[in-house]
Amino acid sequence: MNWWHRLQTFLREVIVETKKVTWPGRDEVVATTVVVIAASFIFGIFLYICDLASFRIVDWIIKFLS
């Protein structure tokens, strides 16, 4: 089988598989987008607090050992 027939077979299979996909509705997309944005803010705040705490701990260690 040469490359042209393999390409045609691949593209036919892609079309068949794409027809099996269930696409989310608008409500589901909006809901998951809100969850992602909220989780990003929560993790951002958490990482900020961890960064601030680690900075304070390292700063205290440096001052203590100096």
LORO-680011 format. One record per residue (C-alpha): x, y, z; residue number from 0. Coordinates in Angstrom, 2 decimals, decimal comma, padded with zeros to 5 digits, m for minus. Each point is the difference from the previous one (the first is absolute). Last residue first. Example, Ala and Ser with C-alpha at 12.3 -4.5 7.8 and 13.67 -1.06 7.14 Angstrom:
+---------+---------+---------+-----+
|       x |       y |       z | seq |
+---------+---------+---------+-----+
|  013,67 | m001,06 |  007,14 |   1 |
| m001,37 | m003,44 |  000,66 |   0 |
+---------+---------+---------+-----+
END
This chain:
+---------+---------+---------+-----+
|       x |       y |       z | seq |
+---------+---------+---------+-----+
|  024,23 |  035,64 |  060,09 |  65 |
| m001,62 | m003,37 |  000,73 |  64 |
| m003,20 |  001,48 |  001,44 |  63 |
| m000,30 |  002,64 | m002,72 |  62 |
|  000,37 | m002,63 | m002,73 |  61 |
| m002,45 | m002,33 |  001,73 |  60 |
| m002,56 |  002,83 |  000,42 |  59 |
|  000,29 |  000,94 | m003,68 |  58 |
| m000,42 | m003,65 | m001,01 |  57 |
| m003,12 | m000,28 |  002,16 |  56 |
| m001,43 |  003,32 | m001,23 |  55 |
|  000,59 | m000,94 | m003,65 |  54 |
| m001,54 | m003,44 |  000,58 |  53 |
| m003,09 |  001,62 |  001,52 |  52 |
| m000,38 |  002,50 | m002,84 |  51 |
|  000,41 | m002,69 | m002,62 |  50 |
| m002,51 | m002,27 |  001,74 |  49 |
| m002,47 |  002,90 |  000,31 |  48 |
|  000,43 |  000,88 | m003,68 |  47 |
| m000,39 | m003,67 | m000,95 |  46 |
| m003,31 | m000,18 |  001,87 |  45 |
| m001,24 |  003,25 | m001,56 |  44 |
|  000,86 | m001,26 | m003,48 |  43 |
| m001,56 | m003,39 |  000,76 |  42 |
| m003,27 |  001,70 |  000,98 |  41 |
|  000,09 |  002,36 | m002,98 |  40 |
|  000,67 | m002,84 | m002,44 |  39 |
| m002,72 | m002,13 |  001,60 |  38 |
| m002,52 |  002,82 | m000,50 |  37 |
|  001,00 |  000,43 | m003,66 |  36 |
| m000,16 | m003,74 | m000,66 |  35 |
| m003,38 | m000,37 |  001,72 |  34 |
| m001,43 |  002,96 | m001,94 |  33 |
|  001,20 | m001,53 | m003,26 |  32 |
| m001,54 | m003,35 |  000,96 |  31 |
| m003,38 |  001,63 |  000,55 |  30 |
|  000,13 |  002,09 | m003,18 |  29 |
|  000,93 | m003,03 | m002,12 |  28 |
| m002,73 | m002,12 |  001,60 |  27 |
| m002,63 |  002,67 | m000,59 |  26 |
|  001,07 |  000,47 | m003,64 |  25 |
| m000,30 | m003,68 | m000,80 |  24 |
|  002,84 | m002,45 | m000,08 |  23 |
|  000,88 | m001,83 | m003,24 |  22 |
| m000,58 | m003,72 | m000,15 |  21 |
|  002,62 | m001,54 | m002,28 |  20 |
| m001,05 | m003,00 | m002,10 |  19 |
| m000,02 |  002,05 | m003,24 |  18 |
|  003,64 |  000,88 |  000,62 |  17 |
|  000,88 | m003,71 |  000,08 |  16 |
| m001,44 | m000,58 | m003,48 |  15 |
|  001,68 |  003,11 | m001,42 |  14 |
|  003,37 | m000,99 |  001,49 |  13 |
| m000,40 | m003,51 | m001,42 |  12 |
| m000,57 |  001,41 | m003,48 |  11 |
|  003,07 |  002,24 |  000,41 |  10 |
|  002,17 | m002,95 |  001,02 |   9 |
| m001,20 | m002,12 | m002,89 |   8 |
|  000,71 |  002,82 | m002,45 |   7 |
|  003,48 |  000,50 |  001,46 |   6 |
|  000,74 | m003,74 | m000,17 |   5 |
| m001,17 | m000,04 | m003,62 |   4 |
|  002,32 |  002,90 | m000,86 |   3 |
|  002,96 | m001,50 |  001,90 |   2 |
|  000,04 | m003,21 | m001,98 |   1 |
| m001,59 | m003,26 |  001,04 |   0 |
+---------+---------+---------+-----+
END
